[in-house]
Amino acid sequence: MTSELTLSGVNWKGRQAVAYTALYRKFRPATFEEVKGQDHIVTTLRNQVKADRIGHAYLFTGTRGTGKTSVAKIFARAVNCEAPVNGSPCGVCAACQSIGAGTSMNVVEIDAASNNGVDNIREIIDEVSYSPAEGKYKVYIIDEVHMLSTGAFNALLKTLEEPPSYAIFILATTEVHKIPITILSRCQRYDFRRMSIDTLAGRLREVTEAEGVMIEEKALRYLAKAADGSMRDGLSLLDQCIAFHMDEELTFDKVLDVLGAVDTAVFSQMVRTILKSDVAGTISLLEDIISQGRELSQFVLDLTWYLRNLLLLKTSLSVDDAVQVKAMEDILEVSADNLARLKEEAEEVDENRLLRWIRVLSELTGQLRYSGNKRVLTEIALIKLCRPQMETDTAALTDRVRSVEEKIEQGIVVRSGAEGGGTGSDLTGTAGKGDTGVTAARPPLPKATPEEVKEVIRQFPAIRQSTEGLMKTSLKAAQLSVSEAGELVIGIPDGYDTDYFIRYPEHVTALEDILEESVGRHVKVLVVPVKNEREFEAHYPDISEFIHMNLTEEE
């Protein structure tokens, strides 16, 4: 009887070692029927095999782990198969067996990342001149073909243009934009799609059943989501979880522990503390996440994804269309409990604030990749979300104005941060040490007279230079005048620039605040779309000396 000993992941049966095979290799598809999520490509290739209309050059492009190399190997077996079944390799003939075992001379797989020189391609060209000793075709699979040098591409070009009848080239790449157009024009291009969560979850379920692993449905779908459209990534993550919790049922919490991820409920709690501008509560939550050993980069990515779901749901709820709302709920792919929580939060936050949060976290994601102190950067970003007054761009200014309006609606008296020793930018400052506990709102400024509005027009080039971002750009071609009611009339060419003000009235409010700080008077702003200068002059003929002011960057 042969003894069996397990040591360091290798099963020793007597003196013969059987190494463990990773799941993504063990369950690599061997026929077209086993390929998941790429039906549009599989159907085309099978029809070509059945009709014997084989091309000489193929380009497989798509994100990692979507099946490019697997389909290329299946196609190589199918074209050489002695008895293909419905365009798919039979798997039992000598050609299928040798190609599957990697011993066939008819299929050559090349990694262009490490063999990207002219000499490597010339070796292929020399080999192509010899017909196959057995089988119908010689198939050359060049993986990561975008890594080839310019000289290598030039050497490959002539062979791709006029190859022997028995030669097939399959080029696989994740960065198709780096391939010369001369190569692209000589290949049949097939774009591999990112796989849906349902497709990934279905395949992972098949694998766990074959491996005899018990796993919760919730954990299965989370793994499918974390795979981000890549079957190989999904199987690798599953392999990692199985190895960590050997001979145990994989629950949702166990998967979170292995991947260093955070439960969705924490994101909901984080959003609610940020909405309250509770800096201490937000940092405390982050402290809990760090103490649990969670990865900060993954946390920021997941929080950004959560805000994305919140934004999609918010935009669908703003439309009175039950069908659209239901369709958006299907896209989100969240549980009923999480969906109810998202709807509650969507009622409390607006789209512009969510867009600013997503922008801040997206910038943070890029910074964390190269940072040695991820915690400090994450804390600063969360404080920015709670305190928009720390930023000076238009989106942050809009958020600050909105925060003041909410406090006023709740009956909270708001004072300028300049009082009591605060900074001028602190619109929601609290009482200082010398305060009596009652804060006084800043008295409204007197309305500007028409003559004062004319003075604002004279100063407007300098005022515009003090603005930033889209507001500065939108005012570039502004024409200015004074209405009979004493308003500052700003004529802007009809298009994106006028949409910035007309579709978003809060931007007009922000401009009025800037004018107040500049001239010490309340200036009512009226933005009107115009097609040309004459149209504006026809409506406001009394202030002709100001009509042709075109604010350019030089001014």
C-alpha positions in Angstrom: 0.0 0.0 0.0 1.5 3.4 -1.0 1.7 5.9 1.8 0.5 9.5 1.2 2.1 12.6 2.7 1.1 16.2 2.2 3.9 18.7 2.6 4.1 22.4 1.5 1.1 22.1 -0.8 2.5 19.1 -2.7 1.0 15.7 -2.4 3.6 12.9 -2.2 2.4 9.5 -3.1 5.4 7.3 -2.5 8.2 9.0 -4.4 6.0 10.7 -7.0 5.1 14.4 -6.5 1.8 15.8 -7.8 1.9 19.6 -7.8 -1.2 21.6 -7.2 -2.8 23.2 -10.2 -4.3 26.6 -9.9 -8.0 26.8 -10.5 -7.7 29.2 -13.5 -5.5 26.6 -15.2 -7.4 23.5 -14.0 -10.7 24.9 -15.3 -9.4 26.5 -18.5 -11.9 25.9 -21.3 -11.0 23.1 -23.7 -13.8 23.5 -26.2 -15.8 26.5 -27.6 -18.9 25.3 -25.6 -17.0 25.9 -22.3 -16.1 29.5 -23.1 -18.2 31.9 -21.1 -19.3 35.4 -22.0 -17.9 35.6 -25.5 -20.7 34.1 -27.6 -20.2 36.7 -30.4 -16.7 35.5 -31.0 -17.2 31.8 -30.4 -20.1 31.6 -32.9 -18.0 33.3 -35.6 -15.0 31.1 -35.2 -17.0 27.9 -35.1 -18.8 28.9 -38.3 -15.4 29.5 -40.0 -14.2 26.0 -39.0 -17.4 24.4 -40.2 -17.3 26.2 -43.5 -13.5 25.8 -43.9 -13.2 29.6 -44.3 -10.1 30.1 -42.1 -8.4 33.4 -42.1 -4.7 33.9 -42.0 -4.4 36.6 -39.3 -6.6 37.2 -36.2 -6.4 39.9 -33.6 -7.8 39.2 -30.1 -8.1 42.2 -28.0 -9.7 42.9 -24.6 -9.0 43.3 -20.9 -7.1 40.7 -18.9 -8.6 37.4 -18.1 -11.4 37.4 -20.7 -10.3 34.3 -22.6 -8.1 35.6 -25.4 -5.4 33.0 -25.1 -7.8 30.2 -24.2 -9.9 30.8 -27.3 -6.7 31.0 -29.4 -5.6 27.6 -28.2 -9.1 26.1 -28.8 -9.1 27.6 -32.3 -5.7 26.1 -33.0 -7.0 22.6 -32.0 -10.2 23.1 -34.0 -8.4 23.9 -37.3 -6.1 20.9 -36.9 -8.8 18.5 -35.5 -9.3 15.4 -37.5 -13.1 15.2 -36.8 -14.3 18.6 -35.4 -17.7 18.5 -33.7 -19.9 21.4 -34.7 -16.8 23.5 -35.3 -15.3 22.6 -31.9 -12.3 20.3 -31.4 -13.2 16.7 -30.6 -10.5 16.4 -27.9 -9.8 12.7 -28.6 -7.9 12.7 -31.9 -4.0 12.7 -32.1 -3.9 16.3 -33.1 -6.1 17.5 -30.3 -4.2 15.4 -27.7 -0.8 16.6 -28.8 -1.8 20.3 -29.0 -3.6 20.1 -25.6 -0.5 18.5 -24.0 1.7 21.2 -25.6 3.9 18.8 -27.5 2.7 19.6 -31.0 5.1 21.4 -33.4 2.2 22.9 -35.3 1.2 25.4 -32.5 3.8 27.9 -31.3 3.0 30.2 -28.5 5.2 33.3 -28.1 5.3 35.9 -25.3 6.0 39.2 -27.0 6.8 40.9 -23.7 10.1 38.9 -23.5 10.6 38.1 -27.2 10.0 41.5 -28.8 13.0 41.9 -31.0 13.5 41.7 -34.8 15.5 38.5 -34.4 12.7 36.7 -32.6 10.3 37.6 -35.4 12.8 36.5 -38.1 13.0 33.1 -36.4 9.2 32.8 -36.8 9.4 33.9 -40.5 12.1 31.3 -41.2 9.9 28.6 -39.5 6.8 29.6 -41.5 8.5 28.6 -44.7 8.3 24.9 -43.7 5.0 23.2 -44.1 3.5 21.3 -41.1 4.8 17.7 -40.7 1.3 16.6 -39.6 -2.0 18.3 -39.5 -3.4 21.1 -41.7 -2.1 24.4 -40.2 0.8 25.9 -38.3 -0.7 28.3 -35.7 1.4 31.1 -34.2 0.0 32.7 -31.0 1.8 35.9 -30.2 0.6 37.1 -26.7 1.0 40.7 -25.6 1.8 41.6 -29.2 1.7 45.4 -28.5 5.1 44.9 -26.8 6.9 44.2 -30.1 9.4 46.8 -31.2 8.9 48.9 -34.3 11.4 46.8 -36.2 9.7 43.6 -35.2 6.4 44.9 -36.4 7.9 45.8 -39.7 9.4 42.3 -40.0 6.1 40.7 -39.3 4.2 42.9 -41.7 5.2 41.2 -44.9 4.5 37.8 -43.6 1.0 38.8 -42.4 0.3 40.3 -45.8 1.3 37.2 -47.9 1.5 34.2 -45.6 1.7 30.6 -46.7 -1.7 28.9 -47.0 -1.0 26.7 -44.0 0.0 29.5 -41.6 -2.3 31.2 -39.1 -1.3 34.1 -36.9 -3.3 34.9 -33.8 -2.2 38.2 -32.1 -3.5 38.8 -28.6 -3.2 42.1 -26.8 -4.7 44.2 -24.0 -3.6 47.5 -25.5 -4.8 47.5 -29.1 -4.1 51.3 -29.5 -0.3 50.5 -29.5 -0.5 48.3 -32.6 0.4 49.9 -35.9 -2.5 50.5 -38.3 -0.7 48.5 -41.0 -0.9 45.4 -38.8 -4.5 46.1 -37.8 -5.7 46.3 -41.4 -4.4 42.8 -42.1 -6.1 41.1 -39.2 -9.6 40.0 -38.4 -10.3 41.8 -35.1 -12.3 40.3 -32.3 -13.0 42.4 -29.2 -13.4 40.3 -26.0 -15.9 41.8 -23.6 -15.6 42.2 -19.9 -17.8 39.5 -18.3 -20.9 40.3 -16.4 -21.3 39.6 -12.7 -24.0 36.9 -13.5 -21.6 35.2 -16.0 -18.7 35.2 -13.5 -20.9 34.0 -10.6 -22.3 31.2 -12.7 -18.8 29.9 -13.6 -17.5 30.3 -10.0 -20.5 28.3 -8.9 -19.7 25.5 -11.3 -16.1 25.5 -10.1 -17.0 25.3 -6.4 -19.4 22.5 -7.0 -16.7 20.6 -8.9 -14.3 21.2 -6.1 -16.8 20.3 -3.4 -16.6 23.7 -1.7 -19.5 25.2 0.1 -20.0 28.9 -0.4 -22.7 31.4 0.3 -24.4 33.0 -2.7 -23.6 36.5 -1.3 -20.0 35.6 -1.1 -20.0 34.2 -4.6 -21.5 37.4 -6.1 -19.0 39.5 -4.2 -16.1 37.5 -5.7 -17.7 38.0 -9.1 -17.9 41.7 -8.5 -14.3 41.9 -7.2 -13.1 40.1 -10.3 -14.0 43.3 -12.3 -15.0 41.4 -15.5 -12.0 39.0 -15.5 -12.6 35.3 -15.3 -9.0 34.6 -14.4 -9.1 37.2 -11.5 -12.3 35.7 -10.2 -10.9 32.1 -10.1 -7.7 33.4 -8.5 -9.6 35.2 -5.8 -11.7 32.1 -5.2 -8.5 30.0 -5.0 -7.1 32.4 -2.4 -10.2 32.2 -0.3 -10.4 28.4 -0.5 -6.7 28.1 0.6 -7.2 30.4 3.6 -10.4 28.7 4.8 -9.5 25.1 3.9 -12.3 22.6 4.4 -14.7 25.4 5.7 -17.8 26.9 4.2 -16.9 30.2 2.5 -19.2 32.9 4.0 -19.5 36.5 3.0 -17.5 37.7 6.1 -14.7 35.2 5.5 -14.4 36.4 1.9 -14.2 40.0 3.1 -11.5 39.0 5.6 -9.3 37.3 2.9 -9.7 40.2 0.4 -9.2 42.9 3.0 -12.6 44.4 1.9 -15.2 46.3 3.9 -18.9 45.5 4.4 -21.3 47.7 2.5 -22.9 48.8 5.8 -19.7 50.6 6.7 -19.9 52.7 3.5 -23.5 53.7 4.3 -22.4 54.8 7.8 -19.5 56.7 6.3 -21.7 58.6 3.9 -24.1 59.5 6.7 -21.3 60.9 8.9 -19.9 62.9 5.9 -23.4 64.3 5.3 -23.4 65.6 8.9 -19.9 67.1 8.4 -18.9 65.0 11.4 -15.1 64.9 11.0 -14.5 63.1 14.3 -17.1 60.4 13.4 -15.6 59.9 9.9 -12.0 59.6 11.2 -13.2 57.2 13.9 -14.8 55.0 11.3 -11.6 55.0 9.3 -9.7 54.0 12.4 -12.0 51.0 12.9 -11.4 50.0 9.3 -7.6 50.2 9.7 -7.7 48.3 13.0 -9.5 45.4 11.2 -6.6 45.1 8.8 -8.4 46.4 5.8 -6.5 47.6 2.7 -6.9 51.4 2.3 -6.6 51.4 -1.5 -9.4 48.8 -1.7 -11.5 50.7 0.8 -11.2 53.9 -1.3 -12.1 52.0 -4.5 -15.1 50.3 -2.9 -16.3 53.6 -1.4 -16.1 55.3 -4.8 -18.1 52.4 -6.3 -20.7 52.8 -3.5 -21.0 56.6 -4.3 -21.3 55.6 -8.0 -24.3 53.4 -7.1 -25.7 56.2 -5.1 -25.3 58.7 -8.0 -27.0 56.3 -10.5 -29.9 55.7 -8.1 -30.2 59.5 -7.4 -30.4 60.4 -11.0 -33.0 57.7 -11.7 -35.2 58.8 -8.8 -35.2 62.3 -10.1 -37.0 61.1 -13.2 -40.7 60.2 -12.7 -40.5 57.0 -14.6 -41.0 53.7 -12.8 -39.6 51.7 -15.6 -36.3 53.6 -15.6 -36.0 53.4 -11.8 -36.5 49.6 -12.0 -33.9 49.3 -14.8 -31.4 51.3 -12.7 -32.1 49.0 -9.7 -31.2 46.0 -11.8 -28.0 47.6 -13.0 -26.9 48.3 -9.4 -27.1 44.6 -8.5 -27.4 45.1 -4.7 -29.5 43.3 -2.1 -32.9 44.5 -1.1 -31.6 45.8 2.2 -28.7 47.7 0.6 -31.1 49.1 -2.0 -33.4 50.4 0.6 -30.5 52.0 2.4 -29.3 53.6 -0.8 -32.7 55.1 -1.5 -32.7 56.7 1.9 -29.3 58.3 1.4 -30.3 59.4 -2.2 -33.0 61.5 -0.7 -30.5 63.3 1.5 -27.8 64.2 -1.0 -27.8 65.9 -4.4 -25.9 65.0 -7.6 -23.4 67.8 -7.5 -22.2 66.9 -4.0 -21.8 63.3 -5.1 -19.9 64.3 -8.2 -17.5 66.3 -6.0 -17.0 63.4 -3.6 -16.3 61.0 -6.5 -13.8 63.4 -7.9 -11.9 63.8 -4.6 -11.8 60.0 -4.1 -10.7 59.4 -7.7 -7.8 61.8 -7.2 -7.0 60.0 -4.0 -6.9 56.6 -5.7 -4.2 57.8 -8.1 -2.2 59.3 -5.2 -2.3 56.1 -3.0 -0.6 54.0 -5.7 2.7 55.9 -5.1 2.4 57.0 -1.5 4.2 55.6 1.5 1.7 57.1 3.9 -1.8 56.1 2.7 -3.5 56.7 6.0 -2.7 60.5 6.1 -3.8 61.0 2.5 -7.1 59.1 3.1 -7.8 61.1 6.3 -7.2 64.4 4.4 -9.5 63.4 1.6 -12.3 62.4 4.1 -11.9 65.8 5.9 -12.2 67.5 2.5 -15.5 65.7 2.0 -16.8 66.9 5.4 -15.4 70.4 5.1 -15.8 71.8 1.5 -14.4 75.2 2.8 -10.9 73.7 2.6 -11.1 73.8 -1.2 -11.4 76.9 -3.4 -12.8 75.5 -6.7 -16.3 76.1 -7.9 -17.7 72.7 -6.9 -16.5 73.2 -3.4 -17.8 76.7 -3.3 -21.2 75.4 -4.4 -21.1 72.8 -1.7 -20.3 75.5 0.9 -23.2 77.6 -0.2 -25.5 74.6 -0.1 -24.3 73.8 3.5 -25.1 77.3 4.6 -28.6 77.1 3.0 -29.3 73.8 4.8 -28.2 75.3 8.2 -30.5 78.3 7.6 -33.4 76.0 6.7 -32.8 74.1 10.0 -32.9 77.4 12.0 -29.2 77.5 12.7 -27.8 81.0 12.6 -24.7 81.2 10.4 -22.1 83.9 10.7 -19.0 84.8 8.6 -15.8 83.0 9.6 -14.1 86.4 9.7 -15.9 87.2 13.0 -14.5 85.9 16.2 -11.1 85.4 14.7 -12.1 82.9 12.0 -10.9 82.8 8.5 -12.9 84.6 5.8 -13.5 81.3 3.9 -15.1 79.6 6.9 -18.8 80.2 6.1 -19.9 77.8 8.8 -17.6 78.8 11.5 -18.5 78.1 15.1 -18.2 80.4 18.1 -14.7 81.3 19.4 -13.6 81.5 22.9 -14.8 85.0 23.4 -18.3 84.4 22.1 -21.3 84.3 24.3 -22.7 81.3 22.6 -25.0 83.3 20.3 -23.7 84.0 16.8 -25.0 86.8 14.6 -25.7 86.4 11.0 -23.9 88.9 8.7 -26.3 91.7 7.8 -27.3 91.7 4.1 -25.3 94.1 1.9 -27.1 97.0 0.3 -28.2 96.5 -3.3 -25.8 98.0 -5.9 -27.1 101.0 -7.8 -26.9 101.2 -11.6 -23.9 103.4 -11.4 -22.2 100.9 -9.0 -23.0 98.1 -11.4 -21.3 100.1 -14.1 -18.2 100.2 -11.9 -18.5 96.4 -11.4 -18.4 96.1 -15.2 -15.2 98.2 -15.3 -13.6 95.9 -12.7 -15.0 92.7 -14.3 -11.8 91.6 -16.1 -9.9 91.5 -12.8 -12.9 89.8 -11.1 -13.0 87.1 -13.7 -9.3 86.4 -13.3 -10.0 85.7 -9.6 -12.4 82.9 -10.5 -11.3 79.3 -11.4 -12.3 76.3 -13.4 -15.4 76.3 -15.6 -16.7 79.6 -14.3 -13.6 81.4 -15.6 -13.9 79.6 -18.9 -17.6 80.3 -19.2 -17.1 84.0 -18.7 -14.4 84.3 -21.4 -16.6 85.7 -24.1 -19.1 87.6 -21.8 -20.8 90.8 -22.8 -21.9 93.1 -20.0 -24.6 95.6 -19.5 -27.1 97.0 -16.9 -30.8 96.3 -17.0 -33.5 98.8 -16.1 -33.9 97.1 -12.8 -30.2 97.6 -11.9 -29.1 94.0 -12.6 -25.8 93.0 -14.0 -26.7 91.5 -17.4 -24.1 89.0 -18.7 -24.6 87.9 -22.3 -22.9 84.6 -23.1 -22.8 82.8 -26.4 -25.5 80.1 -26.5 -24.1 76.6 -25.7 -22.1 74.9 -23.0 -21.1 78.2 -21.3 -24.7 79.3 -20.9 -25.7 75.9 -19.7 -23.1 76.2 -16.9 -25.2 79.1 -15.4 -28.7 78.6 -16.7 -29.0 74.8 -15.9 -27.3 75.3 -12.5 -28.6 78.4 -10.7 -26.2 77.7 -7.8 -23.3 78.8 -10.1 -25.1 82.2 -10.6 -25.4 82.4 -6.8 -21.7 81.6 -6.4 -20.8 84.4 -8.9 -22.9 86.9 -7.0 -21.0 85.9 -3.8 -17.7 86.6 -5.6 -19.0 90.0 -6.7 -20.1 90.9 -3.2 -16.7 90.1 -1.8 -15.1 92.2 -4.5 -17.2 95.4 -4.5 -19.0 95.3 -1.1 -22.5 95.5 -2.6 -25.1 92.9 -3.6 -25.1 92.7 -7.4 -28.0 90.8 -8.9 -26.8 88.8 -11.9 -28.9 87.9 -14.9 -27.3 85.5 -17.5 -28.8 85.6 -21.0 -27.8 83.4 -24.0 -27.0 85.4 -27.1 -26.1 84.3 -30.7 -24.0 87.4 -31.5 -23.0 90.9 -30.3 -25.7 92.6 -32.3 -28.5 90.6 -30.6 -27.2 91.6 -27.2 -26.9 95.3 -28.3 -30.4 95.3 -29.6 -31.8 94.3 -26.2 -29.5 96.7 -24.2 -28.8 99.7 -26.4 -28.4 102.3 -23.6 -25.0 101.1 -22.3 -23.2 101.0 -25.6 -19.7 101.6 -24.2 -19.9 98.3 -22.3 -21.5 96.1 -25.0 -18.3 95.2 -26.9 -16.3 94.2 -23.9 -15.0 90.7 -24.9 -13.0 89.3 -22.0 -10.1 87.3 -23.4 -7.2 85.7 -21.6 -4.9 88.6 -22.6 -7.0 91.1 -20.8 
